[in-house]
Amino acid sequence: MADTIDHQQWSIILGADLLQKPDDAAATATTTADATSSDANNTLTQWLLAGEYGPALKSTVASDIFGTQLADTDPEVLALESSLNLSAFLSKRIQSYLSTATPTASSTTSSAALDVLSVGIASLYAFVQAGWTGPELGFEPIDLLPAHVRAKAKDLDKQALDKLSVGGEELYHLSPQILFLHFARILLVDHLEDLKKDPLVAKSAPWWAIRTLFLQQRTLEGPTGLLQEQMVALMDELEAVLTKEVEQEQGSLEAIDKKEVLTRFWIEKGLVLHWYTEDTKAYEAFQKAQSTSGFRFKVTGALGKRTKFQQYDTSQLVVVAESSRDMASSRPSAYKSEAGSGPKNLEHNDDTVLEKIQFSELSEEDRARLGELELDPSKEIEDLHPIDHALLLAFCLNIKNTNPAHGLTVEQMFPFVTRVLETPNNWTVYTMALLLRSRLEADKSRTVERGALQLQALVDQTRIHDETSTTRERMHHFFSVLLPSKWELEKELAEQYMALGVVRSAMDIFERLELWEDVIACHQFLDQTEKAKTLCYELLEKSPANPKLLCILGDLDQDPEKYKEAWEASGQRFARAQRSLGAYYFKRDQFHEAMVCYQLALKINPLFENSWYVLGCIGMQVEDFDVAIEAFTKVVSIDQSNGEAWNNIAAVHMRRKNNLDAQHALRQALKEKRESWKIWSNYMYCSMDVGDFTEAIRAMGMLVELRWKVKKEDNTEDIVDIVILDRIVQGLTRDLKDLYSRSVAFQEQKIEELLLGITNRITTDPRIWRICVKFYFWKKDFVECLECQLKAYRSVIHNPKIETDQAEFEKAVEAAIEMVDWYRNLGPMTYKDEQGQQHAVAKDWAYRSKQMIKSLMARTRDSWEHLPAFEKLQDTMEELKSEK
């Protein structure tokens, strides 16, 4: 019996019977769907595998749990009618069932826990079918409850919306058949500990709890930390269970099934982490999924044509991939589409762009260059397992999230989507690929029309029951992709219309979805502010205590009292009211008031990255550095790639003289914003303060390169920080020690490279040349030292103001006399060339000096002959006449 229970729960996770044979796959797919009659051998598991959630939820087991057949006078029914407390009602029924249930005709096992789990899964799937995949269910969740309370359907829906709201974030109020999610939450999450008392059911029960919580989160209007913490804890627990299960040599799971179960787990974990923008951890999870699956792919280049009139092949990005042999061949029922061709794939019908890239056939040399994946893009594409398709889409999402502002992002993502679309074999995965392609095409003039029409086709396909796929196929890999709900798809379509300027069509959709904030945004886009206000007041007449509407009205009127009213109307639970009020105060530099508002909002829901960022900025403004550090630390814990937050953390540490901590934070900032010269500048100063000469040299080099790109040649200080450059060279010439007690002299080559990089770009600043003089004098390269001093002098005398500005003339005189001194001291010295021969540094130094002074005197005689500075030049010339 234990093996049967084990077998059933893993079959439900995989969406396919573990015991079916590959040769019988097609027959099994048909007979399973036909097995939904009232035959005594049918089980809840079979109904779930067949995608028949109605029979499962109307079974004897479900009726016992939901109290469907209870009499109108039953005390439990009367209590539910008066209190509308569905959680208390179902909790009592579940506890009773778990303690007294015996096997029934629709439950061939003796596990009451598995029965409850199966009913909860059926409720969850029913919610998914109603809100995500379609088609229509044909029955309502209220039909499962006692007949006496069915008249209270609207009240129960309202209670469900309230109960499922978390952290000040409300559920979408038009979520279809929301009671199904409420049922699933009560059975699979609230009673998880009761289910886990059965050691067999405890293996998979946490997985269904995670799926339920994630669907609840995706139905909320914004992220919430409470659900995130619950899911992370459950994922850690489930990972330990699965690891132990996979390590067992004997059990219900065969080798291939172990692979698929683990692969699904890592993908789902990665998607949850991705949704919360923890992209590094998400990528690690996707990599583990790939390793477990044995899936191989690589992004490479191949020659091909993208347009109809292209005469020469050019390099095109392409994904070459293959599933592991056992995954591809062992489970045909899970691998092939069960009916029809799936969602409608619209064509370009463009007069220039080809439907798909035409790749040229590869030579043997080119094929070898692909490495282990010796796949020729011009040949027939090999089919992939649907789970590997889902993996490609997951990696594609990760590219988008980690490089949102990168110009190559779209081009990097397209090959992943194209590879999935080339071999469609699952409705849900294929739909997700079409959706991603639609999003990628939205910003291209030649594809934007197809993108919008494709999105419309995806919206339409969930509304009808057609023959392109079965419910079972639609559910099979639902949790392995981030397919949006029906209302999210429609909202996305409306936003696409807005981008195209089709505002009226967008407004119609927003009105149908009752997304009033977007409707009002449409009115504002059309300069119809008064219409927006009128609409808001009309809605408030129907629902005067609606906090969201009050906030919208506050946005329109810029009235802080409306935000306060919304806060009180929500029972001080609507975090958006405090966020809006905080933004109002922040814009008006009322920082202390803004801080209080943001702290209240974040106490309710701490997952709003932008709110933490603003709070950190407020903390810096009022010099409350404890608040600032906490806020920016929260920002980077939510999104580790936020370079500005890392930079601000460093700024706070520097204000507190914690320069080592500041340097660490700036390193993190530079990982994410390598092109920000401001961060490199801060990093350079911080590195110098802590004595890390190596990093200071590197930072200055990058800073010069980045600043030079904007060509601010008229202001050298915008490109090179002279003080820091001088300190770097002084560290070398004075034999200082760095942060790690190493002599700065070991960085001689890096310093020389830095000086060359600077002087190759900037040739007119005498200060830079004088710093070079110090370096080469320390190096005892007197020829180069003298050359740099001469360039410093030339930089001074090339100033046209010498003849008109006395101060500039006196600077030129000082530079000339200094140059003569360098000639006099270094000129007679000798050095050895590469052949070992001795040479004078400047054999004719005296002649050069005389010519230099003579030239300056001739140039300035008419203007400054009467000045003492000019007399200095004359005295210097007299001295030089006696020199040989």
C-alpha positions in Angstrom: 0.0 0.0 0.0 2.8 2.4 0.8 4.3 1.9 -2.7 0.9 2.7 -4.2 0.7 6.0 -2.3 4.2 6.8 -3.2 3.5 6.0 -6.8 0.4 8.2 -6.9 1.9 11.3 -5.4 4.9 11.3 -7.8 2.5 10.6 -10.7 0.5 13.7 -9.8 3.7 15.8 -9.6 4.8 14.6 -13.1 1.3 14.7 -14.6 1.8 11.1 -15.9 1.5 7.6 -14.6 4.8 6.3 -13.6 3.9 2.7 -14.5 2.9 3.4 -18.1 5.2 1.9 -20.8 6.6 3.9 -23.6 5.1 1.6 -26.2 1.6 2.1 -24.7 1.9 5.9 -24.4 -0.6 6.9 -27.0 -3.1 4.4 -25.8 -2.7 5.5 -22.2 -3.2 9.1 -23.1 -6.6 8.2 -24.6 -7.8 5.7 -22.0 -6.8 8.0 -19.1 -9.1 10.7 -20.5 -11.9 8.1 -20.9 -11.4 6.9 -17.4 -13.4 9.7 -15.9 -16.7 7.8 -15.7 -18.1 6.6 -12.5 -16.3 3.3 -12.7 -15.3 2.0 -9.3 -11.7 1.6 -10.2 -11.2 5.3 -10.9 -9.2 7.2 -8.3 -8.6 10.9 -7.6 -5.2 10.4 -9.0 -6.6 9.2 -12.4 -8.9 12.2 -12.6 -6.0 14.6 -11.8 -3.8 12.9 -14.4 -6.6 13.2 -17.0 -7.2 16.9 -16.3 -10.8 16.1 -15.1 -11.0 18.3 -12.1 -14.8 18.5 -12.0 -15.3 14.7 -11.2 -12.4 14.9 -8.7 -14.0 17.9 -6.9 -17.5 16.2 -7.0 -16.2 12.8 -5.8 -17.3 11.2 -2.5 -14.0 12.2 -0.9 -14.4 15.9 -1.9 -18.0 15.9 -0.8 -17.0 14.7 2.6 -14.3 17.4 2.9 -16.5 20.3 1.5 -19.7 19.1 3.3 -21.5 19.2 0.0 -24.3 16.9 1.2 -24.8 18.4 4.6 -28.4 19.2 5.6 -29.5 22.8 5.9 -30.1 22.3 9.6 -26.6 20.9 10.3 -24.9 23.0 13.0 -21.7 23.3 10.9 -23.7 24.7 8.0 -25.6 27.2 10.2 -22.3 28.3 11.7 -20.8 28.8 8.2 -23.9 30.8 7.1 -23.7 33.2 10.0 -19.9 33.7 10.2 -18.9 33.1 6.5 -15.6 31.7 8.1 -14.8 29.2 5.4 -11.4 28.5 7.0 -12.9 27.4 10.3 -15.6 25.3 8.5 -13.1 23.5 6.2 -10.5 23.0 9.0 -13.1 21.2 11.1 -14.1 19.0 8.1 -10.5 18.2 7.3 -9.6 17.3 10.8 -12.6 15.1 11.0 -11.8 13.4 7.7 -8.1 12.8 8.6 -9.1 11.1 11.8 -12.0 9.0 10.6 -11.7 8.4 6.8 -11.7 4.9 5.4 -11.1 3.8 1.8 -13.9 4.7 -0.6 -14.8 3.8 -4.1 -13.0 6.8 -5.4 -10.0 6.3 -3.1 -8.2 3.0 -3.6 -5.6 3.8 -0.9 -6.0 3.9 2.9 -4.3 7.3 3.1 -6.7 10.0 4.2 -3.8 12.5 3.9 -3.4 11.7 0.2 -7.2 12.2 -0.3 -7.0 15.7 1.2 -3.9 16.4 -0.8 -5.6 15.3 -4.0 -8.7 17.4 -3.4 -6.5 20.4 -2.6 -4.5 19.8 -5.9 -7.8 19.5 -7.8 -8.9 22.9 -6.4 -5.6 24.5 -7.3 -5.8 23.1 -10.9 -9.4 24.3 -11.2 -8.2 27.8 -10.3 -5.4 27.6 -12.8 -7.9 26.4 -15.5 -10.3 29.2 -14.7 -7.7 32.0 -14.6 -4.8 30.9 -16.8 -5.2 28.1 -19.3 -8.9 27.7 -20.0 -11.2 26.4 -21.2 -14.2 27.2 -19.0 -14.7 24.7 -16.2 -18.5 24.4 -16.5 -19.2 24.6 -12.7 -18.6 27.1 -9.9 -16.7 26.6 -6.6 -19.7 27.5 -4.6 -21.4 24.3 -6.0 -19.0 22.2 -3.8 -20.3 23.7 -0.5 -23.5 22.9 1.3 -26.6 24.0 -0.7 -27.8 26.2 2.2 -24.8 28.6 1.9 -24.7 28.9 -1.9 -26.8 32.0 -1.9 -23.9 33.7 0.0 -21.5 33.2 -3.0 -20.6 36.9 -3.3 -20.0 37.3 0.4 -17.8 34.2 0.4 -15.8 35.6 -2.6 -15.3 38.9 -0.7 -14.1 37.0 2.3 -11.7 35.0 0.2 -10.3 38.2 -1.4 -9.7 39.6 2.1 -8.2 36.4 3.6 -5.9 35.9 0.6 -4.6 39.5 0.7 -1.1 39.6 2.3 1.2 42.4 3.4 -1.1 45.3 2.4 -1.2 43.9 -1.1 -4.7 43.1 -2.4 -5.8 40.3 -4.8 -7.0 41.2 -8.2 -10.7 41.7 -7.3 -12.0 40.1 -10.6 -9.9 36.9 -10.2 -12.2 34.2 -11.7 -13.5 31.6 -9.2 -11.3 32.8 -6.4 -12.8 30.3 -4.0 -10.8 27.6 -5.7 -7.6 29.3 -4.6 -9.1 29.8 -1.1 -9.9 26.0 -0.9 -6.4 25.1 -2.1 -4.7 27.5 0.4 -6.7 26.0 3.3 -6.1 22.4 2.3 -2.5 22.6 1.0 -0.9 25.4 3.1 -2.9 26.0 6.3 -3.1 22.2 6.9 0.3 21.3 5.6 1.5 20.2 9.0 -1.5 17.8 9.3 -0.7 16.4 5.8 3.0 15.9 6.8 2.0 13.6 9.6 1.7 10.9 6.9 5.4 10.2 6.2 4.7 9.3 2.6 2.5 12.3 1.7 5.0 14.5 3.5 7.4 14.0 0.6 5.3 16.0 -2.0 3.0 18.0 0.2 5.5 20.9 0.6 5.8 21.1 -3.2 2.1 21.7 -3.6 2.2 24.3 -0.8 4.9 26.2 -2.7 2.9 26.1 -5.9 -0.2 27.4 -4.0 1.7 30.2 -2.4 3.3 31.2 -5.7 0.0 31.3 -7.4 -1.4 33.4 -4.5 1.6 35.8 -4.9 1.1 36.1 -8.6 -2.6 37.0 -8.1 -1.6 39.8 -5.7 -1.0 43.3 -7.0 2.5 43.4 -5.7 5.3 41.3 -4.1 5.1 40.5 -0.4 7.9 39.3 1.9 5.8 37.0 4.0 4.9 34.7 1.1 8.5 34.8 -0.1 9.8 33.7 3.3 7.3 30.9 3.4 8.3 29.6 0.0 12.0 29.8 0.6 11.7 27.8 3.8 9.5 25.2 2.1 11.9 25.0 -0.9 14.8 24.3 1.4 12.7 21.6 3.1 11.6 20.1 -0.2 15.2 20.1 -1.5 16.3 17.9 1.4 13.4 15.5 0.8 14.0 15.2 -2.9 17.7 14.7 -2.4 17.0 11.8 0.0 14.4 10.3 -2.3 16.7 10.4 -5.4 19.5 8.8 -3.5 17.4 5.7 -2.7 18.2 2.8 -5.0 14.7 1.4 -4.7 11.4 3.2 -4.8 8.5 4.3 -7.0 10.8 6.7 -9.0 12.8 5.1 -11.8 16.1 6.8 -12.9 14.4 8.8 -15.6 11.6 9.9 -13.3 14.1 11.0 -10.7 15.7 13.2 -13.3 12.4 14.8 -14.3 11.2 15.3 -10.8 14.5 17.1 -9.8 14.6 19.0 -13.0 11.1 20.3 -12.4 11.9 21.3 -8.9 15.0 23.3 -9.8 13.1 25.1 -12.6 10.3 26.0 -10.3 12.6 27.1 -7.6 14.5 29.3 -10.1 11.2 30.8 -11.4 10.2 31.8 -7.8 13.6 33.4 -7.2 13.5 35.1 -10.6 10.1 36.5 -9.8 11.5 38.1 -6.7 14.5 39.4 -8.8 17.1 37.2 -7.1 18.6 36.5 -10.4 22.0 35.1 -9.4 20.3 32.4 -7.2 17.7 31.8 -10.0 20.5 31.2 -12.6 22.2 28.8 -10.2 18.9 26.9 -9.9 18.4 26.8 -13.7 22.0 25.5 -14.1 21.2 22.7 -11.6 18.1 21.8 -13.6 20.1 21.6 -16.8 22.7 19.4 -15.1 20.0 17.1 -13.8 18.2 16.9 -17.1 21.3 16.2 -19.1 20.2 18.9 -21.5 22.9 20.5 -23.6 22.8 23.8 -25.4 25.0 26.6 -26.5 24.6 30.0 -28.1 26.8 30.3 -31.1 27.0 32.1 -34.5 26.1 30.6 -37.9 26.0 32.2 -41.3 22.5 32.9 -42.7 20.1 35.3 -44.2 17.5 37.3 -42.3 15.9 39.3 -45.1 14.5 38.2 -48.5 16.9 40.5 -50.5 20.0 39.7 -48.6 22.7 38.6 -51.0 25.4 37.6 -48.6 25.2 35.4 -45.5 26.0 37.2 -42.3 26.6 35.8 -38.8 23.4 35.1 -36.9 23.0 34.1 -33.3 21.5 30.6 -32.9 20.9 28.2 -30.1 21.9 24.6 -30.8 20.6 22.1 -28.3 19.7 18.5 -27.6 17.9 16.6 -24.9 19.6 13.6 -23.2 18.7 10.4 -25.0 16.9 8.8 -22.1 14.7 11.9 -21.4 13.8 12.2 -25.1 12.8 8.6 -25.6 11.5 7.2 -22.4 8.3 9.2 -22.0 6.5 9.8 -25.3 3.2 10.6 -23.7 4.8 13.5 -21.9 6.8 14.4 -25.0 4.5 14.6 -27.9 1.5 17.0 -28.3 -1.7 15.0 -27.7 -3.9 16.7 -30.1 -3.6 19.2 -32.9 -0.9 21.8 -33.5 -1.3 23.9 -30.4 -1.6 27.7 -30.1 -1.8 29.7 -33.3 1.5 31.0 -34.6 1.0 34.0 -36.7 3.3 34.7 -39.6 5.1 37.9 -40.5 3.8 38.3 -44.0 6.4 41.0 -44.4 7.8 42.1 -47.8 11.4 42.1 -46.5 11.9 40.1 -43.3 11.9 36.3 -43.7 9.7 34.2 -41.4 12.8 32.6 -40.0 16.5 32.8 -40.6 17.8 30.8 -43.5 21.0 29.2 -42.4 23.7 28.2 -44.9 24.8 24.6 -44.7 27.9 24.1 -42.6 31.2 22.7 -43.7 32.9 20.0 -41.7 35.2 22.7 -40.3 32.3 24.8 -39.2 30.5 21.9 -37.7 33.6 21.0 -35.7 33.8 24.5 -34.4 30.5 24.0 -32.7 32.3 21.6 -30.3 30.4 18.8 -28.6 27.0 20.0 -29.9 27.7 19.2 -33.6 24.4 20.4 -34.8 23.9 22.0 -38.2 21.3 24.9 -38.0 20.6 24.3 -41.7 19.5 20.7 -41.2 16.3 19.4 -39.6 16.0 20.5 -36.0 15.9 17.8 -33.4 12.9 17.7 -31.1 13.5 18.5 -27.4 11.8 17.3 -24.3 9.2 19.9 -23.1 11.0 20.3 -19.8 14.1 21.3 -21.8 12.0 23.8 -23.7 10.9 25.2 -20.4 14.6 25.4 -19.4 15.5 27.4 -22.5 12.7 29.9 -21.7 13.9 30.1 -18.1 17.4 31.0 -19.3 15.9 33.5 -21.7 14.0 35.2 -18.8 17.2 35.4 -16.8 18.9 37.2 -19.7 16.1 39.8 -19.7 16.2 40.3 -16.0 20.0 40.6 -15.6 20.5 42.9 -18.6 17.4 45.0 -18.8 19.2 48.1 -20.1 21.7 46.3 -22.4 21.3 46.9 -26.1 21.9 43.3 -27.0 19.3 41.8 -24.7 16.6 41.3 -27.4 19.1 39.8 -29.8 20.3 37.5 -27.1 16.9 36.3 -26.2 15.5 35.7 -29.7 17.5 32.5 -30.4 16.2 30.9 -27.2 12.6 31.6 -28.1 13.1 30.6 -31.8 14.6 27.2 -30.7 11.4 26.5 -28.7 9.1 27.6 -31.4 10.8 25.3 -34.0 9.7 22.1 -32.3 6.4 22.7 -30.4 5.3 19.8 -28.3 3.4 21.2 -25.3 0.6 23.8 -25.3 1.7 25.8 -22.2 5.4 25.9 -23.1 4.6 26.8 -26.7 2.2 29.6 -25.6 4.9 31.0 -23.3 7.4 31.1 -26.2 4.9 32.9 -28.4 4.3 35.4 -25.7 8.0 36.1 -25.2 8.4 36.5 -29.0 5.5 39.0 -29.0 7.2 41.0 -26.2 10.5 41.0 -28.0 8.9 42.2 -31.3 7.1 45.0 -29.6 9.9 47.5 -30.2 10.7 46.7 -33.8 8.8 48.6 -36.5 8.7 45.6 -38.9 7.5 43.1 -36.2 5.4 45.2 -33.9 2.1 44.5 -35.8 2.7 40.7 -35.6 3.6 41.0 -31.9 0.3 42.8 -31.1 -1.8 40.4 -33.2 0.0 37.4 -31.7 -0.8 38.7 -28.2 -4.4 39.1 -29.2 -4.5 35.5 -30.4 -3.1 34.2 -27.1 -5.8 36.1 -25.2 -8.5 34.6 -27.4 -7.3 31.0 -27.2 -7.9 30.7 -23.4 -11.6 31.7 -23.8 -12.7 28.8 -25.9 -12.7 25.0 -25.8 -11.0 23.9 -29.0 -9.3 20.8 -30.3 -5.8 22.0 -30.3 -5.0 20.6 -26.9 -6.4 18.8 -23.9 -6.7 20.2 -20.4 -4.2 17.6 -19.3 -1.6 18.9 -21.8 -2.2 22.5 -20.8 -1.5 21.7 -17.2 1.3 19.3 -17.8 4.1 21.9 -17.6 2.2 24.9 -16.3 4.4 25.3 -13.2 7.6 25.1 -15.3 6.9 28.4 -17.0 5.7 31.9 -15.9 2.6 32.0 -18.1 0.6 35.1 -17.1 -3.1 34.9 -16.1 -5.9 35.8 -18.5 -6.3 39.2 -17.0 -2.6 39.9 -17.1 -2.4 38.9 -20.7 -5.3 41.3 -21.5 -3.7 44.0 -19.5 -0.4 43.4 -21.5 -2.4 43.6 -24.7 -3.9 46.9 -23.6 -0.5 48.3 -22.7 0.7 47.3 -26.2 -2.2 49.2 -27.7 -1.2 52.2 -25.6 2.4 52.0 -26.9 1.0 52.0 -30.4 -1.2 54.9 -29.7 -4.5 53.0 -29.9 -5.7 54.5 -26.6 -9.4 53.9 -27.0 -9.0 50.2 -27.5 -6.6 50.0 -24.5 -9.1 52.0 -22.4 -11.9 49.5 -23.3 -9.8 46.6 -22.1 -8.9 48.4 -18.9 -12.5 49.3 -18.2 -13.6 45.7 -18.7 -10.9 44.5 -16.3 -11.8 47.3 -13.9 -8.2 48.5 -13.7 -9.3 52.0 -12.9 -5.8 53.3 -12.4 -4.9 52.4 -15.9 -8.2 53.8 -17.2 -7.4 57.1 -15.5 -3.9 57.0 -17.0 -5.5 56.7 -20.4 -7.6 59.8 -19.7 -4.5 61.7 -18.6 -2.7 60.6 -21.8 -5.6 62.2 -23.8 -5.4 65.4 -21.6 -8.8 64.5 -20.1 -7.9 65.2 -16.5 -11.4 66.3 -15.6 -12.9 63.1 -17.0 -10.4 61.2 -14.9 -11.5 63.0 -11.7 -15.2 62.6 -12.6 -14.8 58.9 -13.1 -12.9 58.6 -9.8 -15.7 60.4 -7.9 -18.4 58.2 -9.6 -16.5 55.1 -8.5 -16.1 56.4 -5.0 -19.9 57.0 -4.7 -20.3 53.2 -5.2 -17.4 52.3 -3.0 -16.7 55.3 -0.7 -14.1 53.5 1.5 -12.0 52.1 -1.4 -8.4 52.9 -0.4 -7.1 52.4 -4.0 -9.6 54.9 -5.5 -8.8 57.4 -2.7 -5.1 57.1 -3.6 -5.8 57.6 -7.3 -7.8 60.7 -6.4 -4.9 61.9 -4.3 -2.6 61.4 -7.3 -4.9 63.4 -9.5 -5.4 66.3 -7.0 -2.0 66.0 -5.3 -3.9 66.1 -2.1 -2.1 64.4 0.9 -5.4 64.2 2.8 -6.7 61.7 0.4 -3.8 59.4 1.1 -4.4 59.7 4.8 -8.1 59.0 4.3 -7.1 55.9 2.2 -4.8 54.7 5.0 -7.5 55.0 7.6 -10.2 53.4 5.3 -8.0 50.3 4.9 -7.5 49.9 8.7 -3.9 51.1 8.3 -3.1 48.1 6.1 -2.9 49.6 2.6 0.8 50.2 2.1 0.4 52.1 -1.2 -1.3 55.0 0.7 1.8 55.5 2.8 4.1 55.1 -0.2 2.2 57.7 -2.1 2.1 60.1 0.9 5.9 59.5 1.4 6.5 60.4 -2.2 4.4 63.5 -1.9 6.5 64.7 1.1 9.8 63.7 -0.5 9.2 65.8 -3.6 8.7 68.8 -1.3 11.8 68.2 0.7 9.8 67.3 3.8 12.2 64.5 4.6 11.3 63.7 8.2 7.6 63.3 7.3 8.5 61.2 4.3 10.7 58.9 6.4 7.8 58.1 8.7 5.5 57.3 5.8 8.0 55.0 4.0 8.8 53.2 7.3 5.1 52.5 7.9 4.7 51.2 4.3 7.7 49.0 4.4 6.7 47.6 7.8 3.6 46.2 6.1 5.3 45.1 2.9 9.1 45.1 2.8 9.5 43.9 -0.8 9.3 47.3 -2.5 12.8 48.0 -3.7 12.2 51.5 -4.8 10.6 52.5 -1.4 13.7 51.2 0.4 15.9 53.2 -2.0 14.0 56.4 -1.4 14.1 55.8 2.3 17.9 55.4 2.1 18.2 58.7 0.2 16.0 60.3 2.9 18.3 58.9 5.6 21.3 60.4 3.8 19.5 63.8 3.5 18.7 64.0 7.3 22.1 62.3 8.2 20.4 59.4 9.9 23.0 56.9 8.6 21.6 53.9 10.5 18.3 54.3 8.5 20.3 54.8 5.3 22.5 51.8 5.7 19.5 49.5 6.6 17.5 50.8 3.6 20.2 50.4 1.0 21.1 47.0 2.4 17.5 45.9 1.9 17.7 47.2 -1.7 20.7 45.1 -2.6 19.2 42.1 -0.8 16.1 42.4 -3.0 18.2 43.2 -6.2 21.9 42.5 -5.8 22.5 44.2 -9.2 21.4 47.7 -8.1 24.7 49.5 -8.5 23.4 52.9 -7.3 22.4 51.3 -4.0 25.8 49.8 -3.5 27.4 53.2 -4.3 25.2 54.9 -1.7 26.1 52.2 0.9 29.7 53.1 0.2 29.0 56.8 0.5 27.4 56.3 4.0 30.4 54.2 5.1 32.8 56.9 3.8 30.9 59.5 5.8 31.4 57.3 8.8 35.1 56.8 8.0 34.5 53.0 7.4 36.6 53.1 4.3 37.2 49.4 4.0 33.5 48.7 4.1 33.0 51.4 1.6 35.6 49.9 -0.7 33.8 46.5 -0.6 30.5 48.1 -1.4 32.0 50.0 -4.3 33.4 46.8 -5.7 29.9 45.4 -5.7 28.6 48.5 -7.4 31.2 48.3 -10.1 30.2 44.7 -10.9 26.8 46.0 -11.8 27.6 49.5 -13.2 31.0 49.2 -14.8 30.4 52.1 -17.1 29.7 54.6 -14.3 32.6 57.0 -14.0 31.1 58.4 -10.8 31.4 55.1 -9.1 34.9 54.6 -10.4 35.8 58.0 -9.0 34.4 57.1 -5.6 36.3 53.8 -5.7 39.5 55.6 -6.6 39.2 58.0 -3.6 38.2 55.3 -1.3 41.1 53.0 -2.4 43.6 55.8 -1.8 42.2 56.5 1.6 42.7 52.9 2.7 46.1 52.7 1.0 45.1 50.2 -1.7 47.4 51.6 -4.4 46.7 48.7 -6.8 43.0 49.4 -7.0 43.5 53.1 -7.0 45.7 52.8 -10.1 43.2 50.5 -11.8 40.3 52.9 -10.9 42.2 56.0 -12.3 42.9 54.1 -15.5 39.2 53.3 -16.0 38.2 56.8 -14.9 40.4 58.4 -17.5 39.1 56.0 -20.2 35.4 56.7 -19.4 35.8 60.4 -19.0 37.8 60.7 -22.2 34.8 59.3 -24.1 32.8 62.5 -23.4 35.8 64.6 -24.7 36.0 67.2 -22.0 39.4 68.3 -23.3 38.9 71.9 -22.2 39.0 70.9 -18.6 41.7 68.4 -17.7 40.4 68.0 -14.1 37.2 66.5 -15.5 39.4 63.7 -16.8 42.3 63.3 -14.4 42.4 64.0 -10.7 45.9 65.6 -10.4 46.1 65.3 -6.6 45.4 61.5 -6.6 47.8 61.0 -9.5 50.5 62.8 -7.6 49.8 60.8 -4.5 50.1 57.5 -6.4 53.5 58.6 -7.8 54.7 59.9 -4.4 53.8 56.5 -2.9 56.3 55.0 -5.3 59.0 57.7 -5.0 58.8 57.8 -1.2 58.8 54.0 -0.9 55.5 53.8 1.0 53.7 50.6 2.0 50.2 49.8 0.7 47.2 48.3 2.5 48.8 44.9 2.5 52.3 46.1 3.7 53.7 45.7 0.3 56.1 48.3 -1.2 54.3 50.5 -3.8 57.4 49.9 -6.0 56.0 46.6 -7.1 53.4 48.5 -9.1 56.0 50.4 -11.1 54.9 48.9 -14.5 51.2 49.6 -13.8 52.0 53.2 -12.8 54.0 53.7 -16.0 51.1 52.3 -18.0 48.8 54.7 -16.3 51.0 57.7 -17.0 51.3 56.7 -20.7 47.6 56.3 -21.0 47.0 59.7 -19.6 49.7 61.5 -21.6 48.6 59.9 -24.8 45.3 61.6 -24.3 46.3 64.9 -22.5 49.4 66.7 -23.7 48.7 70.3 -22.6 48.7 70.1 -18.8 52.2 70.9 -17.3 51.2 69.4 -13.9 50.8 65.9 -15.4 54.2 66.2 -17.1 55.8 67.2 -13.9 54.3 64.2 -12.2 55.9 62.1 -15.0 59.2 63.8 -14.3 59.1 62.6 -10.7 58.3 59.0 -11.8 61.2 58.9 -14.4 63.6 60.6 -12.1 62.9 57.9 -9.5 63.3 55.3 -12.2 66.7 56.9 -13.1 65.5 57.2 -16.7 67.0 60.7 -17.0 66.5 61.0 -20.8 62.7 60.5 -20.4 62.7 62.6 -17.3 64.2 65.5 -19.2 61.8 65.0 -22.1 58.8 65.1 -19.8 60.1 68.3 -18.1 60.5 69.9 -21.6 56.9 69.0 -22.4 55.8 70.5 -19.2 57.6 73.7 -20.1 56.1 73.7 -23.6 52.7 73.3 -22.2 53.2 76.5 -20.2 54.7 78.7 -23.0 52.0 77.6 -25.5 49.6 79.7 -23.5 48.7 82.7 -25.7 48.0 84.9 -22.7 51.8 85.1 -21.8 52.1 88.3 -23.8 49.0 89.9 -22.3 48.7 88.5 -18.8 51.4 89.3 -16.3 50.6 86.4 -14.0 50.9 84.0 -17.0 54.2 85.6 -18.0 55.7 85.1 -14.6 54.6 81.5 -14.6 56.4 81.0 -17.9 59.5 82.6 -16.5 59.5 80.3 -13.5 59.0 77.3 -15.9 61.9 78.4 -18.1 64.3 78.8 -15.2 63.2 75.5 -13.8 63.8 73.9 -17.2 67.3 75.4 -17.3 68.1 73.9 -13.9 66.9 70.5 -15.1 69.1 70.8 -18.2 72.1 71.9 -16.0 71.7 69.0 -13.5 70.8 66.2 -15.9 72.3 67.2 -19.2 75.9 66.3 -18.4 75.0 62.9 -16.9 75.5 59.7 -18.9 73.5 56.6 -19.5 74.1 53.3 -21.3 72.2 52.3 -24.3 71.1 48.7 -25.1 74.5 47.9 -26.6 76.2 49.1 -23.4 77.6 52.3 -24.9 77.8 55.5 -22.8 75.9 58.6 -23.9 75.3 62.0 -22.4 71.7 62.7 -21.4 71.8 66.0 -23.2 75.2 66.8 -24.7 74.1 70.2 -26.0 72.1 71.1 -22.9 73.7 74.6 -22.7 72.8 75.5 -26.3 69.2 74.3 -25.8 68.9 76.4 -22.7 70.2 79.5 -24.4 67.9 79.1 -27.3 64.9 78.5 -25.0 65.6 81.7 -22.9 66.4 83.7 -26.0 63.1 82.7 -27.7 61.1 83.6 -24.6 62.8 87.0 -24.2 62.2 87.9 -27.8 58.5 86.9 -27.5 57.8 89.0 -24.4 60.3 91.9 -24.6 57.8 94.4 -25.9 55.3 93.6 -23.2 57.2 92.9 -20.0 60.8 94.2 -20.4 60.3 96.5 -17.4 59.4 93.7 -15.0 61.7 92.0 -12.5 60.7 88.7 -14.0 62.2 89.7 -17.3 65.4 90.7 -15.5 65.5 87.1 -14.2 65.5 85.9 -17.8 68.4 88.2 -18.6 70.4 87.1 -15.6 69.8 83.5 -16.5 71.0 84.2 -20.1 74.2 85.8 -18.7 74.9 82.7 -16.6 74.4 80.4 -19.6 76.9 82.4 -21.6 79.6 81.2 -19.3 78.4 77.6 -19.7 80.0 75.3 -22.2 
